């Protein structure tokens, strides 16, 4: 998810996206403990996406 993609979403869509990202992160972290991941960078990218989404949510809540 790119920066311009996040800016186009409303707060409801951002909250849904946040939930999906958190679920996928949890799933990948559990999988990492038991077996080798196909794409280990996926966790890093998801964490960045989550940060982008949370930042945008805060901006919208403050009215920026």
Secondary structure, DSSP 8 states (H G I E B T S, - for coil): --HHHHHHS-HHHHHHHHHHHHHHHHHHHHHHHHS--S-THHHHHHHHHHHHHHHHHHHHHHT-
